[in-house]
Amino acid sequence: MLKHLFLAAGQWLLLFPVRVVLILLGVLVVPLALPFVQSAGPWVPFTQAPGNWRLVTLPAWAWLWSNDRDGALGDKRGWWHLNALFGLGAYHPFSMFWWLALRNPANNMRFSPLFGCPVTECDYRYWGDENVEDRPGQGGRRFLLATHKRTGRRYYGFYGVWQWSATRALVVQIGFKCEPKDWAEDYASDPSRQWAGMTFEINPCKDIS
């Protein structure tokens, strides 16, 4: 395990600054790309809000900063439509900018082999607790390694939750967000769901209520 910890630290130290730079670039790229958005598929009603949703994406040259699952209009439930800043709704260009550049920056990064783990193409092993959640009574520590079956590429992720009050916990999640339960899911209806992206979260006082 010690060897894998060193390899994981090297992977995270290499990818983290690249990821940060790409996220920051999105603040410039998204406004330049928004006038050229592309729409696909029919309009469908939001599942939990008035109004309609359709997939609206940035042009191909700005693919990394687009969102192939939710598009520029936010989630299909309509939560973003109801909660966009200043009550502008999901259709306003400023709301699209905020969703793509700030709330979900460089979202398509998780669909690239460098910054995303394709679960169905990998084997996995872990050390520590199988189930770790940032919920009351469900804390623990887990270090997971996913290995691509064809290329041998490794994806490391650590998730730790130390609950210190009824509603607060120290939460540390670094690397790829793979969980053992991911391998039990069926992705046939939506293969894009298999991709586990990266995260770098250290929150000493996270609300877990």
TORPA-4810 file (N, C-alpha, C, O; in nm, 3 decimals):
<nodes>
NODE_1_0.082_-0.121_0.000_0.000_0.000_0.000_0.086_0.126_0.000_0.049_0.225_-0.063_M
NODE_2_0.200_0.123_0.071_0.285_0.241_0.081_0.330_0.288_-0.057_0.335_0.408_-0.084_L
NODE_3_0.363_0.192_-0.144_0.404_0.227_-0.280_0.293_0.302_-0.352_0.318_0.400_-0.422_K
NODE_4_0.171_0.254_-0.336_0.058_0.317_-0.403_0.030_0.457_-0.348_-0.013_0.545_-0.421_H
NODE_5_0.055_0.477_-0.220_0.037_0.610_-0.162_0.133_0.710_-0.226_0.095_0.823_-0.255_L
NODE_6_0.258_0.669_-0.246_0.356_0.757_-0.311_0.316_0.784_-0.456_0.327_0.898_-0.503_F
NODE_7_0.271_0.680_-0.526_0.228_0.698_-0.665_0.106_0.789_-0.674_0.094_0.871_-0.765_L
NODE_8_0.015_0.773_-0.579_-0.104_0.858_-0.576_-0.067_1.003_-0.554_-0.118_1.092_-0.621_A
NODE_9_0.023_1.028_-0.459_0.065_1.165_-0.430_0.127_1.229_-0.553_0.103_1.346_-0.582_A
NODE_10_0.209_1.152_-0.627_0.269_1.205_-0.749_0.165_1.237_-0.855_0.173_1.340_-0.922_G
NODE_11_0.067_1.149_-0.869_-0.040_1.171_-0.967_-0.118_1.297_-0.933_-0.145_1.380_-1.020_Q
NODE_12_-0.155_1.311_-0.807_-0.234_1.428_-0.766_-0.155_1.557_-0.782_-0.210_1.658_-0.828_W
NODE_13_-0.028_1.555_-0.744_0.055_1.676_-0.755_0.076_1.717_-0.900_0.093_1.836_-0.929_L
NODE_14_0.075_1.621_-0.989_0.092_1.651_-1.131_-0.037_1.705_-1.192_-0.035_1.803_-1.266_L
NODE_15_-0.150_1.641_-1.162_-0.275_1.676_-1.227_-0.344_1.798_-1.166_-0.415_1.870_-1.235_L
NODE_16_-0.324_1.819_-1.036_-0.397_1.928_-0.970_-0.367_2.065_-1.033_-0.461_2.136_-1.066_F
NODE_17_-0.238_2.105_-1.051_-0.215_2.238_-1.110_-0.266_2.249_-1.253_-0.312_2.356_-1.294_P
NODE_18_-0.259_2.140_-1.331_-0.312_2.143_-1.467_-0.462_2.166_-1.464_-0.516_2.244_-1.541_V
NODE_19_-0.528_2.096_-1.374_-0.673_2.109_-1.360_-0.712_2.251_-1.321_-0.808_2.307_-1.375_R
NODE_20_-0.638_2.309_-1.228_-0.666_2.446_-1.184_-0.652_2.545_-1.299_-0.737_2.632_-1.317_V
NODE_21_-0.546_2.532_-1.377_-0.524_2.622_-1.491_-0.638_2.611_-1.592_-0.687_2.712_-1.642_V
NODE_22_-0.680_2.488_-1.622_-0.789_2.469_-1.718_-0.920_2.527_-1.666_-0.997_2.584_-1.743_L
NODE_23_-0.945_2.513_-1.537_-1.066_2.571_-1.477_-1.064_2.723_-1.488_-1.165_2.785_-1.522_I
NODE_24_-0.949_2.784_-1.458_-0.937_2.930_-1.466_-0.953_2.978_-1.609_-1.011_3.084_-1.632_L
NODE_25_-0.901_2.904_-1.704_-0.916_2.942_-1.845_-1.062_2.947_-1.887_-1.100_3.022_-1.977_L
NODE_26_-1.144_2.866_-1.820_-1.286_2.864_-1.854_-1.354_2.997_-1.837_-1.451_3.026_-1.907_G
NODE_27_-1.306_3.080_-1.745_-1.366_3.212_-1.724_-1.350_3.298_-1.849_-1.431_3.387_-1.874_V
NODE_28_-1.246_3.271_-1.927_-1.225_3.343_-2.053_-1.289_3.271_-2.171_-1.347_3.335_-2.259_L
NODE_29_-1.279_3.140_-2.174_-1.325_3.064_-2.288_-1.477_3.062_-2.299_-1.532_3.080_-2.408_V
NODE_30_-1.547_3.040_-2.187_-1.693_3.025_-2.191_-1.762_3.148_-2.249_-1.848_3.132_-2.335_V
NODE_31_-1.728_3.272_-2.206_-1.796_3.388_-2.266_-1.769_3.401_-2.416_-1.855_3.446_-2.491_P
NODE_32_-1.650_3.360_-2.460_-1.619_3.366_-2.603_-1.698_3.262_-2.682_-1.731_3.284_-2.798_L
NODE_33_-1.729_3.149_-2.618_-1.797_3.039_-2.687_-1.949_3.049_-2.681_-2.017_2.992_-2.766_A
NODE_34_-2.003_3.118_-2.582_-2.149_3.121_-2.564_-2.227_3.172_-2.686_-2.335_3.120_-2.713_L
NODE_35_-2.177_3.271_-2.760_-2.253_3.314_-2.878_-2.266_3.205_-2.986_-2.345_3.220_-3.079_P
NODE_36_-2.190_3.098_-2.973_-2.190_2.994_-3.075_-2.245_2.861_-3.022_-2.212_2.754_-3.075_F
NODE_37_-2.327_2.866_-2.918_-2.381_2.743_-2.859_-2.460_2.664_-2.962_-2.515_2.720_-3.057_V
NODE_38_-2.464_2.534_-2.941_-2.535_2.443_-3.031_-2.641_2.367_-2.951_-2.616_2.327_-2.838_Q
NODE_39_-2.757_2.348_-3.011_-2.866_2.278_-2.944_-2.889_2.143_-3.009_-2.876_2.129_-3.131_S
NODE_40_-2.924_2.046_-2.928_-2.950_1.911_-2.980_-3.070_1.852_-2.908_-3.089_1.873_-2.788_A
NODE_41_-3.151_1.779_-2.982_-3.265_1.712_-2.921_-3.383_1.804_-2.902_-3.369_1.926_-2.915_G
NODE_42_-3.499_1.748_-2.870_-3.621_1.827_-2.852_-3.625_1.894_-2.714_-3.552_1.856_-2.622_P
NODE_43_-3.710_1.994_-2.703_-3.737_2.054_-2.572_-3.821_1.955_-2.491_-3.915_1.896_-2.543_W
NODE_44_-3.785_1.937_-2.363_-3.863_1.849_-2.275_-3.888_1.924_-2.144_-3.805_2.005_-2.104_V
NODE_45_-3.999_1.900_-2.078_-4.028_1.971_-1.953_-3.926_1.938_-1.844_-3.880_1.824_-1.832_P
NODE_46_-3.891_2.039_-1.764_-3.813_2.011_-1.643_-3.892_1.913_-1.557_-4.015_1.918_-1.556_F
NODE_47_-3.823_1.826_-1.487_-3.893_1.725_-1.408_-3.948_1.781_-1.277_-4.042_1.725_-1.221_T
NODE_48_-3.888_1.892_-1.226_-3.931_1.944_-1.096_-3.949_2.096_-1.097_-3.943_2.159_-0.992_Q
NODE_49_-3.971_2.153_-1.214_-3.986_2.299_-1.222_-4.064_2.334_-1.348_-4.067_2.256_-1.443_A
NODE_50_-4.128_2.450_-1.349_-4.192_2.494_-1.474_-4.086_2.531_-1.577_-3.977_2.576_-1.542_P
NODE_51_-4.118_2.511_-1.701_-4.022_2.543_-1.806_-3.973_2.418_-1.877_-4.013_2.306_-1.843_G
NODE_52_-3.886_2.438_-1.974_-3.839_2.328_-2.057_-3.687_2.326_-2.066_-3.621_2.429_-2.052_N
NODE_53_-3.633_2.206_-2.089_-3.489_2.185_-2.100_-3.457_2.120_-2.233_-3.534_2.040_-2.285_W
NODE_54_-3.341_2.154_-2.286_-3.284_2.081_-2.398_-3.132_2.090_-2.385_-3.080_2.177_-2.315_R
NODE_55_-3.062_2.001_-2.450_-2.917_1.999_-2.441_-2.859_2.112_-2.524_-2.874_2.115_-2.647_L
NODE_56_-2.793_2.205_-2.458_-2.727_2.319_-2.523_-2.579_2.312_-2.488_-2.542_2.319_-2.370_V
NODE_57_-2.494_2.299_-2.588_-2.351_2.281_-2.563_-2.268_2.387_-2.634_-2.314_2.452_-2.728_T
NODE_58_-2.145_2.401_-2.588_-2.051_2.492_-2.651_-1.998_2.428_-2.779_-2.006_2.306_-2.795_L
NODE_59_-1.942_2.507_-2.871_-1.887_2.450_-2.995_-1.770_2.357_-2.966_-1.716_2.356_-2.856_P
NODE_60_-1.731_2.280_-3.067_-1.631_2.175_-3.050_-1.498_2.229_-2.996_-1.432_2.162_-2.917_A
NODE_61_-1.459_2.350_-3.039_-1.329_2.402_-2.995_-1.328_2.436_-2.846_-1.221_2.454_-2.787_W
NODE_62_-1.446_2.445_-2.785_-1.455_2.473_-2.641_-1.513_2.354_-2.566_-1.569_2.370_-2.457_A
NODE_63_-1.501_2.234_-2.623_-1.563_2.115_-2.567_-1.526_2.092_-2.421_-1.612_2.056_-2.340_W
NODE_64_-1.400_2.112_-2.385_-1.355_2.084_-2.249_-1.433_2.162_-2.145_-1.452_2.115_-2.033_L
NODE_65_-1.478_2.283_-2.182_-1.548_2.370_-2.086_-1.700_2.361_-2.100_-1.773_2.436_-2.037_W
NODE_66_-1.746_2.269_-2.184_-1.890_2.248_-2.202_-1.938_2.144_-2.102_-1.864_2.106_-2.011_S
NODE_67_-2.062_2.099_-2.119_-2.120_2.001_-2.028_-2.209_1.907_-2.109_-2.322_1.940_-2.142_N
NODE_68_-2.155_1.790_-2.140_-2.226_1.697_-2.228_-2.345_1.629_-2.162_-2.426_1.568_-2.231_D
NODE_69_-2.359_1.638_-2.031_-2.472_1.576_-1.962_-2.586_1.675_-1.940_-2.700_1.648_-1.977_R
NODE_70_-2.556_1.789_-1.879_-2.660_1.886_-1.846_-2.668_2.002_-1.945_-2.769_2.072_-1.950_D
NODE_71_-2.562_2.022_-2.022_-2.561_2.135_-2.113_-2.548_2.268_-2.040_-2.510_2.272_-1.923_G
NODE_72_-2.580_2.375_-2.109_-2.564_2.510_-2.053_-2.686_2.556_-1.975_-2.681_2.658_-1.908_A
NODE_73_-2.797_2.481_-1.984_-2.921_2.522_-1.916_-2.935_2.461_-1.778_-3.039_2.478_-1.713_L
NODE_74_-2.834_2.391_-1.731_-2.842_2.334_-1.599_-2.905_2.197_-1.598_-2.924_2.133_-1.702_G
NODE_75_-2.939_2.152_-1.477_-2.989_2.015_-1.460_-3.129_1.999_-1.517_-3.205_2.095_-1.530_D
NODE_76_-3.160_1.875_-1.552_-3.290_1.844_-1.614_-3.406_1.859_-1.516_-3.521_1.874_-1.557_K
NODE_77_-3.376_1.856_-1.385_-3.483_1.876_-1.286_-3.538_2.018_-1.291_-3.655_2.040_-1.261_R
NODE_78_-3.453_2.115_-1.328_-3.493_2.255_-1.326_-3.447_2.327_-1.202_-3.486_2.442_-1.179_G
NODE_79_-3.363_2.261_-1.119_-3.314_2.327_-0.997_-3.239_2.455_-1.031_-3.261_2.558_-0.967_W
NODE_80_-3.152_2.449_-1.132_-3.076_2.568_-1.167_-3.167_2.676_-1.225_-3.145_2.795_-1.203_W
NODE_81_-3.267_2.635_-1.297_-3.362_2.732_-1.353_-3.430_2.811_-1.240_-3.457_2.930_-1.255_H
NODE_82_-3.457_2.743_-1.129_-3.523_2.810_-1.016_-3.424_2.885_-0.927_-3.462_2.979_-0.858_L
NODE_83_-3.298_2.843_-0.927_-3.202_2.898_-0.831_-3.088_2.976_-0.895_-2.993_3.012_-0.825_N
NODE_84_-3.095_3.004_-1.023_-2.990_3.084_-1.088_-2.981_3.221_-1.024_-3.081_3.274_-0.975_A
NODE_85_-2.863_3.278_-1.024_-2.840_3.406_-0.957_-2.932_3.515_-1.010_-2.963_3.521_-1.129_L
NODE_86_-2.975_3.601_-0.918_-3.057_3.719_-0.948_-3.192_3.683_-1.010_-3.258_3.768_-1.069_F
NODE_87_-3.232_3.555_-0.997_-3.361_3.513_-1.050_-3.370_3.518_-1.201_-3.480_3.532_-1.256_G
NODE_88_-3.256_3.507_-1.269_-3.255_3.522_-1.415_-3.306_3.400_-1.488_-3.345_3.409_-1.605_L
NODE_89_-3.306_3.284_-1.422_-3.348_3.162_-1.489_-3.237_3.103_-1.574_-3.135_3.168_-1.600_G
NODE_90_-3.258_2.980_-1.617_-3.152_2.906_-1.685_-3.121_2.957_-1.825_-3.012_2.932_-1.877_A
NODE_91_-3.215_3.030_-1.888_-3.198_3.066_-2.028_-3.113_3.192_-2.048_-3.070_3.220_-2.160_Y
NODE_92_-3.088_3.267_-1.943_-3.012_3.392_-1.957_-2.864_3.361_-1.980_-2.810_3.269_-1.917_H
NODE_93_-2.797_3.434_-2.069_-2.654_3.409_-2.096_-2.567_3.414_-1.970_-2.472_3.338_-1.958_P
NODE_94_-2.600_3.505_-1.877_-2.520_3.512_-1.755_-2.536_3.384_-1.673_-2.439_3.337_-1.612_F
NODE_95_-2.657_3.328_-1.670_-2.680_3.203_-1.598_-2.604_3.089_-1.664_-2.548_3.002_-1.596_S
NODE_96_-2.601_3.088_-1.797_-2.525_2.986_-1.868_-2.375_2.999_-1.836_-2.307_2.899_-1.813_M
NODE_97_-2.326_3.121_-1.836_-2.184_3.143_-1.801_-2.154_3.093_-1.661_-2.055_3.024_-1.639_F
NODE_98_-2.240_3.128_-1.566_-2.216_3.089_-1.427_-2.217_2.937_-1.411_-2.135_2.880_-1.340_W
NODE_99_-2.312_2.873_-1.479_-2.324_2.728_-1.469_-2.202_2.657_-1.528_-2.151_2.561_-1.471_W
NODE_100_-2.156_2.705_-1.643_-2.047_2.637_-1.713_-1.909_2.675_-1.663_-1.819_2.590_-1.658_L
NODE_101_-1.889_2.801_-1.627_-1.754_2.848_-1.593_-1.726_2.846_-1.444_-1.610_2.832_-1.404_A
NODE_102_-1.829_2.859_-1.360_-1.805_2.874_-1.217_-1.867_2.762_-1.134_-1.801_2.708_-1.045_L
NODE_103_-1.990_2.725_-1.162_-2.052_2.621_-1.080_-2.005_2.482_-1.122_-1.984_2.395_-1.036_R
NODE_104_-1.988_2.459_-1.251_-1.940_2.329_-1.302_-1.825_2.352_-1.400_-1.837_2.320_-1.518_N
NODE_105_-1.715_2.407_-1.352_-1.608_2.449_-1.444_-1.541_2.331_-1.514_-1.515_2.226_-1.455_P
NODE_106_-1.513_2.353_-1.644_-1.445_2.252_-1.726_-1.507_2.114_-1.702_-1.435_2.017_-1.678_A
NODE_107_-1.638_2.106_-1.709_-1.709_1.984_-1.670_-1.674_1.864_-1.756_-1.671_1.751_-1.706_N
NODE_108_-1.649_1.886_-1.883_-1.618_1.774_-1.971_-1.479_1.717_-1.949_-1.441_1.616_-2.008_N
NODE_109_-1.403_1.782_-1.862_-1.272_1.729_-1.826_-1.285_1.586_-1.773_-1.195_1.504_-1.793_M
NODE_110_-1.395_1.555_-1.706_-1.414_1.423_-1.646_-1.435_1.314_-1.751_-1.426_1.195_-1.720_R
NODE_111_-1.463_1.354_-1.877_-1.481_1.256_-1.983_-1.352_1.230_-2.062_-1.354_1.159_-2.162_F
NODE_112_-1.242_1.287_-2.016_-1.113_1.264_-2.080_-1.035_1.162_-1.998_-1.045_1.163_-1.875_S
NODE_113_-0.958_1.073_-2.061_-0.885_0.969_-1.987_-0.785_1.024_-1.886_-0.748_0.955_-1.791_P
NODE_114_-0.742_1.148_-1.905_-0.645_1.206_-1.813_-0.710_1.249_-1.682_-0.650_1.235_-1.576_L
NODE_115_-0.833_1.300_-1.690_-0.899_1.356_-1.572_-1.026_1.280_-1.534_-1.100_1.325_-1.446_F
NODE_116_-1.053_1.167_-1.598_-1.171_1.089_-1.565_-1.143_0.941_-1.569_-1.066_0.894_-1.653_G
NODE_117_-1.204_0.867_-1.478_-1.186_0.722_-1.471_-1.309_0.654_-1.530_-1.419_0.669_-1.476_C
NODE_118_-1.293_0.578_-1.640_-1.406_0.502_-1.696_-1.426_0.372_-1.619_-1.355_0.273_-1.643_P
NODE_119_-1.519_0.371_-1.528_-1.537_0.262_-1.432_-1.551_0.126_-1.499_-1.488_0.029_-1.455_V
NODE_120_-1.631_0.116_-1.603_-1.657_-0.014_-1.663_-1.534_-0.071_-1.734_-1.532_-0.190_-1.767_T
NODE_121_-1.434_0.011_-1.757_-1.313_-0.035_-1.824_-1.201_-0.067_-1.726_-1.089_-0.096_-1.766_E
NODE_122_-1.231_-0.062_-1.597_-1.128_-0.076_-1.495_-1.162_-0.186_-1.393_-1.278_-0.217_-1.368_C
NODE_123_-1.057_-0.243_-1.336_-1.068_-0.323_-1.214_-1.036_-0.232_-1.097_-0.980_-0.124_-1.115_D
NODE_124_-1.072_-0.275_-0.974_-1.044_-0.189_-0.861_-1.009_-0.271_-0.737_-1.042_-0.390_-0.727_Y
NODE_125_-0.942_-0.204_-0.645_-0.916_-0.257_-0.512_-0.912_-0.138_-0.417_-0.888_-0.025_-0.459_R
NODE_126_-0.935_-0.165_-0.289_-0.933_-0.053_-0.194_-0.882_-0.100_-0.059_-0.884_-0.218_-0.026_Y
NODE_127_-0.837_-0.002_0.019_-0.793_-0.024_0.156_-0.879_0.064_0.246_-0.902_0.181_0.217_W
NODE_128_-0.927_0.007_0.356_-1.009_0.084_0.448_-1.155_0.044_0.440_-1.187_-0.073_0.418_G
NODE_129_-1.243_0.141_0.457_-1.387_0.116_0.464_-1.449_0.116_0.324_-1.420_0.202_0.242_D
NODE_130_-1.533_0.017_0.299_-1.599_0.010_0.168_-1.694_0.126_0.148_-1.696_0.188_0.042_E
NODE_131_-1.774_0.156_0.250_-1.873_0.263_0.239_-1.831_0.382_0.324_-1.816_0.370_0.446_N
NODE_132_-1.812_0.495_0.259_-1.778_0.620_0.328_-1.871_0.728_0.272_-1.876_0.749_0.151_V
NODE_133_-1.943_0.795_0.361_-2.035_0.900_0.319_-2.022_1.020_0.413_-1.993_1.004_0.531_E
NODE_134_-2.043_1.139_0.359_-2.043_1.258_0.445_-2.185_1.280_0.499_-2.252_1.380_0.471_D
NODE_135_-2.227_1.179_0.580_-2.357_1.182_0.646_-2.338_1.136_0.790_-2.243_1.064_0.820_R
NODE_136_-2.427_1.176_0.880_-2.411_1.138_1.021_-2.398_0.987_1.039_-2.480_0.911_0.988_P
NODE_137_-2.296_0.944_1.110_-2.275_0.803_1.141_-2.222_0.720_1.028_-2.211_0.598_1.042_G
NODE_138_-2.188_0.781_0.914_-2.142_0.704_0.798_-2.001_0.742_0.754_-1.963_0.721_0.639_Q
NODE_139_-1.923_0.797_0.846_-1.787_0.836_0.814_-1.694_0.717_0.802_-1.736_0.602_0.818_G
NODE_140_-1.568_0.744_0.774_-1.468_0.640_0.758_-1.357_0.688_0.668_-1.353_0.805_0.632_G
NODE_141_-1.267_0.597_0.632_-1.155_0.629_0.545_-1.140_0.521_0.438_-1.151_0.402_0.467_R
NODE_142_-1.116_0.564_0.315_-1.095_0.466_0.208_-0.994_0.521_0.107_-1.001_0.636_0.065_R
NODE_143_-0.899_0.436_0.070_-0.803_0.466_-0.036_-0.827_0.364_-0.146_-0.817_0.244_-0.124_F
NODE_144_-0.860_0.412_-0.266_-0.901_0.322_-0.374_-0.810_0.338_-0.496_-0.769_0.448_-0.531_L
NODE_145_-0.782_0.226_-0.559_-0.705_0.222_-0.683_-0.788_0.153_-0.790_-0.830_0.039_-0.773_L
NODE_146_-0.812_0.222_-0.900_-0.877_0.163_-1.018_-0.771_0.151_-1.127_-0.696_0.245_-1.152_A
NODE_147_-0.765_0.036_-1.191_-0.665_0.010_-1.294_-0.733_-0.023_-1.426_-0.815_-0.115_-1.433_T
NODE_148_-0.699_0.051_-1.530_-0.759_0.029_-1.661_-0.715_-0.107_-1.714_-0.596_-0.139_-1.716_H
NODE_149_-0.812_-0.187_-1.757_-0.785_-0.324_-1.798_-0.696_-0.333_-1.922_-0.618_-0.428_-1.934_K
NODE_150_-0.705_-0.237_-2.012_-0.630_-0.245_-2.137_-0.496_-0.171_-2.129_-0.394_-0.223_-2.173_R
NODE_151_-0.497_-0.051_-2.074_-0.376_0.031_-2.074_-0.295_0.019_-1.946_-0.176_0.053_-1.946_T
NODE_152_-0.356_-0.028_-1.837_-0.286_-0.035_-1.710_-0.280_0.098_-1.637_-0.218_0.108_-1.532_G
NODE_153_-0.342_0.201_-1.692_-0.342_0.332_-1.628_-0.409_0.322_-1.491_-0.510_0.254_-1.474_R
NODE_154_-0.350_0.392_-1.392_-0.402_0.388_-1.256_-0.473_0.517_-1.219_-0.432_0.627_-1.257_R
NODE_155_-0.581_0.500_-1.145_-0.659_0.613_-1.095_-0.671_0.598_-0.944_-0.729_0.502_-0.895_Y
NODE_156_-0.617_0.694_-0.871_-0.617_0.686_-0.725_-0.715_0.786_-0.665_-0.732_0.897_-0.715_Y
NODE_157_-0.780_0.745_-0.557_-0.870_0.835_-0.486_-0.873_0.806_-0.337_-0.872_0.691_-0.295_G
NODE_158_-0.875_0.913_-0.258_-0.887_0.900_-0.112_-1.010_0.975_-0.066_-1.039_1.085_-0.112_F
NODE_159_-1.084_0.912_0.026_-1.204_0.975_0.082_-1.205_0.948_0.231_-1.208_0.833_0.275_Y
NODE_160_-1.203_1.056_0.309_-1.206_1.043_0.454_-1.308_1.136_0.516_-1.314_1.254_0.481_G
NODE_161_-1.387_1.085_0.609_-1.487_1.166_0.680_-1.471_1.139_0.829_-1.493_1.027_0.876_V
NODE_162_-1.433_1.243_0.903_-1.418_1.235_1.048_-1.525_1.323_1.112_-1.509_1.445_1.119_W
NODE_163_-1.632_1.261_1.158_-1.741_1.337_1.219_-1.701_1.382_1.359_-1.657_1.301_1.440_Q
NODE_164_-1.718_1.514_1.388_-1.678_1.564_1.519_-1.794_1.632_1.594_-1.776_1.679_1.706_W
NODE_165_-1.910_1.636_1.532_-2.030_1.680_1.604_-2.150_1.616_1.536_-2.135_1.540_1.440_S
NODE_166_-2.268_1.646_1.585_-2.388_1.583_1.530_-2.410_1.621_1.384_-2.469_1.544_1.308_A
NODE_167_-2.362_1.739_1.344_-2.390_1.787_1.208_-2.266_1.829_1.130_-2.277_1.873_1.016_T
NODE_168_-2.146_1.817_1.192_-2.025_1.866_1.125_-1.918_1.758_1.120_-1.911_1.671_1.207_R
NODE_169_-1.834_1.765_1.016_-1.727_1.667_1.001_-1.612_1.728_0.922_-1.630_1.820_0.842_A
NODE_170_-1.493_1.674_0.946_-1.378_1.701_0.860_-1.389_1.607_0.741_-1.391_1.485_0.758_L
NODE_171_-1.395_1.662_0.621_-1.409_1.582_0.499_-1.289_1.609_0.409_-1.261_1.723_0.374_V
NODE_172_-1.220_1.501_0.373_-1.107_1.510_0.281_-1.132_1.414_0.166_-1.143_1.293_0.186_V
NODE_173_-1.142_1.467_0.046_-1.157_1.384_-0.073_-1.062_1.435_-0.180_-1.075_1.547_-0.228_Q
NODE_174_-0.968_1.351_-0.216_-0.862_1.390_-0.309_-0.847_1.284_-0.417_-0.847_1.165_-0.388_I
NODE_175_-0.836_1.328_-0.541_-0.814_1.236_-0.652_-0.944_1.198_-0.721_-1.039_1.276_-0.724_G
NODE_176_-0.947_1.079_-0.776_-1.063_1.035_-0.853_-1.175_0.987_-0.761_-1.150_0.918_-0.662_F
NODE_177_-1.297_1.026_-0.795_-1.413_1.002_-0.707_-1.475_0.864_-0.729_-1.597_0.850_-0.730_K
NODE_178_-1.391_0.764_-0.747_-1.442_0.627_-0.764_-1.483_0.569_-0.629_-1.417_0.593_-0.528_C
NODE_179_-1.591_0.494_-0.628_-1.636_0.424_-0.508_-1.667_0.279_-0.543_-1.707_0.251_-0.656_E
NODE_180_-1.648_0.186_-0.450_-1.677_0.045_-0.479_-1.817_0.024_-0.536_-1.836_-0.061_-0.623_P
NODE_181_-1.915_0.099_-0.487_-2.052_0.080_-0.535_-2.068_0.118_-0.682_-2.165_0.076_-0.746_K
NODE_182_-1.974_0.196_-0.737_-1.982_0.233_-0.878_-1.976_0.110_-0.968_-2.038_0.108_-1.074_D
NODE_183_-1.902_0.008_-0.926_-1.885_-0.110_-1.009_-2.008_-0.203_-1.006_-2.015_-0.300_-1.082_W
NODE_184_-2.102_-0.173_-0.919_-2.224_-0.254_-0.912_-2.337_-0.194_-0.993_-2.443_-0.255_-1.007_A
NODE_185_-2.316_-0.074_-1.048_-2.422_-0.007_-1.123_-2.426_-0.054_-1.268_-2.329_-0.108_-1.321_E
NODE_186_-2.541_-0.033_-1.330_-2.562_-0.066_-1.471_-2.563_0.065_-1.550_-2.648_0.151_-1.529_D
NODE_187_-2.467_0.079_-1.640_-2.453_0.203_-1.716_-2.503_0.189_-1.860_-2.476_0.275_-1.943_Y
NODE_188_-2.573_0.082_-1.889_-2.614_0.055_-2.027_-2.700_0.167_-2.084_-2.686_0.202_-2.201_A
NODE_189_-2.789_0.223_-2.003_-2.880_0.325_-2.052_-2.812_0.460_-2.072_-2.859_0.542_-2.151_S
NODE_190_-2.703_0.483_-2.002_-2.631_0.610_-2.013_-2.483_0.586_-1.982_-2.441_0.605_-1.868_D
NODE_191_-2.404_0.545_-2.081_-2.262_0.513_-2.058_-2.181_0.630_-2.002_-2.078_0.607_-1.939_P
NODE_192_-2.225_0.753_-2.024_-2.148_0.867_-1.974_-2.144_0.872_-1.822_-2.056_0.937_-1.764_S
NODE_193_-2.239_0.804_-1.756_-2.244_0.805_-1.611_-2.128_0.728_-1.547_-2.100_0.743_-1.428_R
NODE_194_-2.061_0.645_-1.626_-1.954_0.564_-1.571_-1.829_0.645_-1.538_-1.744_0.600_-1.461_Q
NODE_195_-1.816_0.764_-1.593_-1.694_0.842_-1.576_-1.690_0.907_-1.437_-1.780_0.983_-1.401_W
NODE_196_-1.586_0.877_-1.362_-1.565_0.937_-1.230_-1.456_1.043_-1.243_-1.341_1.012_-1.275_A
NODE_197_-1.492_1.166_-1.218_-1.397_1.276_-1.231_-1.309_1.292_-1.109_-1.309_1.210_-1.018_G
NODE_198_-1.232_1.402_-1.111_-1.140_1.431_-1.001_-1.197_1.536_-0.908_-1.283_1.616_-0.946_M
NODE_199_-1.148_1.536_-0.785_-1.186_1.638_-0.689_-1.071_1.663_-0.593_-0.987_1.576_-0.572_T
NODE_200_-1.069_1.782_-0.536_-0.970_1.816_-0.433_-1.045_1.896_-0.326_-1.053_2.019_-0.333_F
NODE_201_-1.100_1.824_-0.229_-1.180_1.887_-0.124_-1.118_1.860_0.013_-1.095_1.746_0.051_E
NODE_202_-1.092_1.968_0.085_-1.051_1.958_0.225_-1.137_2.058_0.302_-1.115_2.179_0.297_I
NODE_203_-1.235_2.005_0.373_-1.332_2.090_0.443_-1.335_2.048_0.591_-1.388_1.942_0.624_N
NODE_204_-1.279_2.132_0.680_-1.275_2.093_0.822_-1.407_2.106_0.896_-1.420_2.060_1.009_P
NODE_205_-1.506_2.170_0.831_-1.632_2.197_0.901_-1.751_2.178_0.806_-1.836_2.266_0.795_C
NODE_206_-1.756_2.064_0.739_-1.862_2.042_0.642_-1.994_2.004_0.712_-1.996_1.924_0.805_K
NODE_207_-2.100_2.064_0.663_-2.233_2.032_0.715_-2.275_1.896_0.660_-2.287_1.881_0.538_D
NODE_208_-2.297_1.798_0.745_-2.334_1.664_0.702_-2.476_1.628_0.748_-2.516_1.512_0.744_I
NODE_209_-2.551_1.729_0.793_-2.687_1.702_0.844_-2.782_1.665_0.731_-2.900_1.639_0.755_S
</nodes>
